[in-house]
Amino acid sequence: MTKKIKALIVAGGTGGHVFPGINLASFLIEKNYNVKIITDKRGYKFFNENDKKNVSAFLSSPLIKKNFLFLIFSLLLIFISILRSLIFLLFYRPNIIFGMGGYASFPICIAAAILRIKFIIYENNLIIGRANKKLLPYAERILVSTKKLEGISSKYNFKITEVGNIINKRIINFSFISKTKKRELNILVLGGSQAAKIFAEILPKIFKECSEIGIPIKIIQQCLPDQNHELSSFYKNLNIEYELFNFSKNIIELFPKVNLAITRSGSSVLAELTNANIPFISIPLPSSVDNHQLKNATYYKNNNFSFLVEEKDLKAKLFNLLKGIYENISKLDEIIANQRQYSDKHVYENIERVLNKILNEKN
């Protein structure tokens, strides 16, 4: 019997890092790999109880430079995390490690470099993350969603392999059949894995303006649990048809109900909407590290896959954009036609090719 290859996937605590890790784990398990996942406390909540038996939550910390005491404390936490990672790797001894990004991936990958265990990093944003940038000199490869990625020194170009976005196979293979009527706006509002508090504060007022001028509108909105009652009352009083949800790993079930999405600009959700041929308005999180969400949103807009409104312009521009889309609904058809020219259907084949090459290389 052939011994299973051991793979370790380590992902930072946001959905943008964790969900590609979960998707990759599913693929590797299909290929008969023995897979374990490491995340941090934030990321652990994204796993269901059945999956948690192969998931560990490690202590992690970013490098905090607010003041000297914070810097020392964060360095101490990182040092402790590296020590724990060394002990874990000495016992588990994976054949390959995947660093999916986020500061939680840093200690394990540094420990892997010390122990000379091969690791690959993955970057799906349009500007390389800070942890990945520090790990790149020691990584075997960096897998990227697109070679438009910024922030990599040319001396590491030989490590770059474009594979596409590691998204759920169901979404890659999703066949879009909208159940919406042609002359109405059925809008899916997505706030990312953390939800977007500000969306629930600003967007309903804009939807109210749309309703008041006679635009038929239905809202399916992600919000925080403590916003459910207020939002529900607001939409009921306006007779706006609505559904609310707090978090869903299966947004694909919502796709047939809508013909437009409004979303934060994490790379994974933009890729999912594009692959599913859902037109969307991208609203980048202004506080995202190195403003990477604006980079992501600009890339998709420049490829005519979406619209873009910055958060600072929401009140001034979003109503007019929605009104313009309703008055010329063919704009959505144009977006869909462009999206259909793009697909991540070969992402797992590309990863398998890279993986086989690395595992077959002699140390």
N, C-alpha and C positions, 0 to 999 in steps of 0.2 A: 504494500500500500504506500503510495506517494505521500510523504510528509507535507502537511499544509504549510504554505508560506505565511509567516506572521507579518501582519501589517498593523502599524499604529497610526491612528489619525488624531491630530491634536488641533483644536479649534478654539479661538477666543469666544467670549461670552455673548456676542450678538448673533441674531439670526443670520446676518450676512456672512458670517464665518461658519456657524454651526450647521446650517441646512446644507450647504455644499458638502460639508463633512459627512452628514447623514446620507446624502445621495451617493457619495463616493463609497461609503461603507456598504451600502446595499449592493452596488455593482461588484465590489471585491468579494463579498460573500457569495454572490452568484457565481463568481469565478473560483470558488472553493478556497479562498483565503481565510485564515484565522484572523479576525479583526477585533481590535480594541480601540476605544475612543477615550481621549482625555480632554476635558474642558475645565472651566472654572465654575464657581458657584452660580454665576449668572446664566451660563450656558446649560447647566445641568437641568434646569426647569423645562427645556425644550424637548426632553426625551420622555417617552412614555414609560410606564413601570416595567413593561416587558423588556424594553431595550436597555434599561439601566444596569442590568447584570453585567454588561460588557462596557460600561461607561464609568470613569472615575473623575471626580472633581478635585483638582489640585489648587492649592493656594497660588494666587498670581497677583501681580501689581504692575502698573505702568511705572515708568521713571518719572517721579513727581519732582519738579524743580521749583515749586512755589516758594520754598525757603529751605534753609540748610537742614532743619530737623526733618522736614518731609522728605528731602532728598536722601538723607541717611536711612530713614525708616524704609523707604521704598527700595533702596539698594539692599538692605538687610532681608526684606521679603523676597526679592529676586534671588539673592544668594541662597536662602533656605529652599526656595523652589528648585533651584538648580541641583542642590544636594539631594533633595527627594527624588528628582528626576534621574539622577545618576543611579541611585539605589534601585529605583523601579526598572530602569533599562538593564542593569546588571542581572536582574532576576528574569525579566521577560525576554530580553534579547530579540527584538523584532528584526526581520530581514530588511524592512524598509519603513520609513516614517514619512508621513505627509503632514507638513505644517500648513494649515489652512488660513493663517493670518490671525491678527489680534495678539495682544501682548501675552496671552496665556500660552501661545505656541513657542514663545522665546526660550523659557528654561529647558524644555524637553529637547528642542533642536540644538541648543548649546551643549547640553549633556551628550547628545548624539554625536556631535562633532568631537567632543573630548574622547568618547569611546570608539570613534571611527565607525559609527553606524551610519549608513547612507540615509540621507533625507532629501525630500523634494519639497519645495514650497509652492504655494498656489496663490495667484493674485488675480482677482476678477474686477478690481476697480481700474480706473483709467490713470491713476497715479499710484505708484507703489507705496504700500503701507510702511510705517516706520519700523515695525518688528521685522517684516520681510526684507527691508533694506539692510538692516543690520545682519540678518542671517544669510543674505545672498552670497557673500564670499565663501561660506562653508557648505552651501547647498550643492547637490549634484545638478539640479536643474531648477528653473522657475517656470512653472506652467502658467500661462496667461490666457485670458479670454480673448485678447486682441493685441496685436503688436503695436497698436497706437498707445500703449502704456507709456507713461512718462516717469522720469525719475531714476532710471537705471543707467549707470555709467557704461559707456561703450565697451569697456574692457570686459564686461560680463555678458555681452551680446550672445556669446557662444552658448550660454546657459539657458537662453530663452527658447521655449517651445510654445507655440500658439496651439491651444487645444480647444478653446471655446469655453462656454459657461457650463459649470457642473450643476445642472438643474435636474429636477425630477423627470424621469423618463415619460411619465404620464403627460406632463406638460409639453415635452418635446414632441410627443406623438398626438397631442390634442388636436382634434379637428373642430374648428370653430363653426358652430351653427347657432347663431344668435336667435333667441326666442323673443327678442324685442320687436316692437313695431317700428317702422321706418322713421316716422316723424315724431320721435320723442327721445329724450335723453334719460337713459337708465345708467346711473353712475355708480361705480364701485369706488369707495374711498378707502385707501390703504395707508396706514400710518407706519408701516414697518413692524418688526418684531417687538419693538418697545411701545407701539402705538404712538399717535401724534396728538397730544393734548390740544395743541393750537388749532388743528384741523376742526375739532369739535367746537371750538370757540368762534372761529371765523367763517368756516365754510357754510354752516346752516344759514347765516344771514345772507350770503350770496345766493344760495339756493332759493331763499325766500324771494329775493328780487326776481329771479327767473320765473318763479311761479306766479308772481304778481303781474308779469307782462304776458302771461298765457302760455309759457313754455311747459308742455307736459313733461314732468320730471319724476323719476323714482330714484331713491337713494338707498344704497346698501353700504353701510358705514361701519368701519372698525373704530372703536373708541375704548377708553378706559372704563373699567367696571363702575366707577363712581360717577361717570357721565351718562350712564344709561337712562336714568329717570328724567333728567333735564332734557336730553335730546329727544327722548320719546314724546314728552309733553310738547316740545317745540314743534315737531313734525305733525303730531296729531292736531294741534290747534290750527295749523295751516292747511290741513287736509292733503299733506304731501305723503304719498305712499313711501314706506321705508322699511328697512330691516336693519337691525343693529347686531354686531357681534364684537366680542372682545379680543379674540385671537383665534386664528384657524391655520392649521398646517395644510388644509385641503382647500385652498382658495380656488382650485380648478372647478370645484362644484358650483362656484358662483359665476364663473365666466359666461355660461349660456344665458344668464339673466341680464347681462349688461351690454352696452355698446360703447362705453367709455369708462376709463378709470382715472382717478386722481390719486397720485402716489408720491411718497418720498422717493429718493433717488438712489437707494442702495442698488448695487450692481445686480444682485440676484433677482430682485423683483422686476427690474427693468427688462432683464433677459427673459424672465418668465412671461411677462406680458407681450413682449415682442414675438417670442416663439408661438404663443397662443393666438397671435394676431388680434390683440385687444388694443385699440388706440388709447393713448393715455396722455394726461397732462402731468408733467413731472415737476414737483416742487422740492428742490434740494433742501436738506437740513443745513442752515447757515453755519451751525457750530461743528459740522463734520470735520474731522482731522484733515488738515491741509486742503480744506474745501473740496474734498474728493467727490462729494455728491454733485456739486455743480459741474465738475469735469465729466462725470458719468452722464448727467442730464444733457449737457451740451453735445456730447458724442451722439446720443440717440436722436436729438433734435436735428443735428447737422446731416444725419442720414435719413431724415424725413420719416423716422419711425414714431415720432411723438411731437407734442407741444411742450413748451417750457415757460414756467412763470416762477420767478424768484419770490421767496416768502415776503420780502419787503414790498413787493408789488401786488400782493394778493388782492387787497381791497380795490386797488385802482384798475387792475387788468383782468382779473379772472371772470367777472361778470360779462364783460365785453367779449371775451374769448368764447365763453359758453353760448352767448347770444349769437355770435358769428357762426359757430358750429351748427347751431340749430337752424339758422337761416340758410346755411349751405351745408346740408348734411353729407354731401358728396366729399367733403373734406375728410370724413372718417373713412370712406371707401379708398381715397388716395393713400391714407396712412396704411390701411390694411394691405393694399397692393404692394407697397414698399416693404412692409414687414414680411410678406410672403417670399421675398427674395432672400431672406435670412433664415438660417436654421442652425441649431447646435446639435443636430442629430448624430454627428460623428464624434462628439466629445469623448465618449467612453472608449471608442476604438482608438482614438488618438492617445488617450491616457495609457491604455493597455500596451500600445506600441512602445511608448517611452519607458514604461515600467519593465517590460521584458528586456529591453536593451540594457537598462541599468542593472537589473538583477543578474544578467548574464555577463556583465563586465567583471573582470578580475580586479580585486582591490590593489 
